[in-house]
Amino acid sequence: MARFGTYLAQAATILAFSASHALAALPEGAKAPDFRLQAALAGKPMTFSLAQALRQGPVVLYFFPAAFTQGCTLEAHAFAEATDDFRKLNATVIGVTAGNADRVAEFSKLECRDKFAVAADPGAKVAGDYQTQFKTKGGTLLSERTSFVIAPDGKILLSYTDANPEQHIRKTMDAVKAWHDAAK
């Protein structure tokens, strides 16, 4: 029960912050910072490397504030449902969070439905590189809900920040499809 209360407090902090924060994530056209993070896919530990993933095609990199919060769970379900469609376009999906980073393996299995990897970003360092981090009232660094589509050459094709998870999948899919059509 105490854990549930913690999640509610975290969710309230995220929502309060999102309503007042000016958005300034890395823009489209910028070079995506490379990174390697400890991650999990289907509950199994792995290392995710952006450079390695870009060798296969574009990467859908989405940052979310905290695993097992309401909006983040809804977003994970939607990305899980769309992952096969992203794969058909040679795109890799990766979720990254600083919140509840110790639970990414569990989140990858339950909420991401074994479809895509989730990486832990302790201290929101990678989120900082992508200019999509914020500090809670308690001083904890978390990532904003921001989605990027990164072309194989490392150029950011889409940079989209919105606290509401609903449009992230559609916008990232549209950007991947546009890249795919242009690459033909």
N, C-alpha and C positions, 0 to 999 in steps of 0.2 A: 504494500500500500504506500509506503514511503517513496518507493521508486516512481509510482504513478504520480504522486504529488510533485516530485522533482520534474517529471516530464511536462506536467501542466504548467509549472512555473517557467520552464524553459520555453514552451510554446508561447506563453503570454509575453515573455521578453522578446522573442523573435517577432511576434506580431506587432508589438508596440514599436519596436525599432523600425520594422519595414515600413510602417506608415509615415515615418518622419525622415528617413534617411535619403540623401541625394545619391543617385546611382552613378557610379563612375567606373564600371568595369572596363578592362582593355577593349578598345574599339575594333570593329571590323577593319581588316587590312593590316593590323598589327601582327608582329611575329609572336607566336605563342611560346612562352617560356617552356623549355624542356623540364621534365621532372621524372623521378622514380619514387614510387610510394609502395609501402606494404599494403596489400589488398587481400581480398578474398573473393573467390568465385565458387558458388554452390557450397559455401561454408568452408572451403579449403584455402589455406594460406597460399599466397603467390606474391610476386613483385610485379607491379605494373610500370612499364616504361613507355612514356609518350612516344619517344623516338622509334622504338620498336613497333608500336601499334600503327604509327603513320606509314610504315613500310607496306602495310596491307591495304591502306586506303584512308579515307577521312576518319576523324575521331569525333564522336559526340561526347564532349566533356561537360558533365553537369555537376555543379556544386550545390549542396543542400545543407541547411543549417545543422540538423541533428537527426540521427537514426531513431526510428520508432516514434516520431512525433506525427501528428495527423497529416499535415500537408506533405511531409517528406515521404510518408508511407503511400499516400495517394499517387505522388509523382513516381515513386519506385514501381508501383503496380502498372502505371501507364507506360513507363519505359520498358518494363518486362514484356508487356503485350506487344510493343512495337519492335522489340529487338530482332526478331526474325526478318521483318521488313527492312530494318537497317542493314542486317547482314547481307541481304540480297543485293544491296547497293555497295557492298564491300566496306561498310562503316562499322566501326567498333564503338560500343557504348561503355562509358566508365562514369560511375558516380563517385564523388569525393566529398568527404565530410570531416569536420573537426569536432563536431558534437557527437558524443557517445562513440568516439573512435575505437574504444575497446570492444564494441559490439558489431563491427562491420562484418565479421564472419556470419554471425547470426542473422543480420539484416540481409546479407547477400542470399542466404538460403530461404528465409521466410518471405521477406517483402519484395526482393528482386527475383524471386521464384527461380533461382539457379540460372538465370538468363544472362546476366552480365556481372562484371566485377565491380566491387565497391572498395574504395581505397580510404585509408585513415590518413588524415592530414593534421597530426598533432600540432597544436599552436596555430593552426590555419596559415602555415607558412606558404604553401602553394597557392592558397586562396589570396594571400597577400601579393604574390607575384602576378596574379591575374587581376589584381585590384578589386577583389570581390569579398573583402572581409569586413567585419565590424566587431566592435567590442560591446558586450552586454553590460548592463548596469553593474553587474558583479565583477567586471573586468575580464571575463572569458572572451577569447577571440573565436569567432565562428565565421562561416562563410555565408554570404547571401545566397538566395536561390537564383543562380545565374547559369545559363547554358551557353556553351560555345560549340561551334562546329569548326574544326580545324582541318584544312586541306593537307594532303600528304607533303606539300612543300613547307608546312608549318605556318602558313598564313591563316589568320582567323577570318572565316567566312561569315560567321554569325556570332554576335554578342548580344545576349538577351537576358535582362534582369527583371523579374517580376515575382513578388512574394506569392502570388497565386500560381499554383503548379499547372493549371489547366492548359495553357498555351505552349508550354515548353516543348512538348512532343511534336505538335503540329509545326511549330517554327523550325525546330531542328530537322525534322523530316523534309520540309520544303527546301531548306538550305542544302541538305545532302542530295536530294533529287536534282536541284539546279546544278550542283557540282557534277553529278553523274552525267546529266544530259550534256553539259559543256565538255566533258572529258571524252565523249564518244567520238 
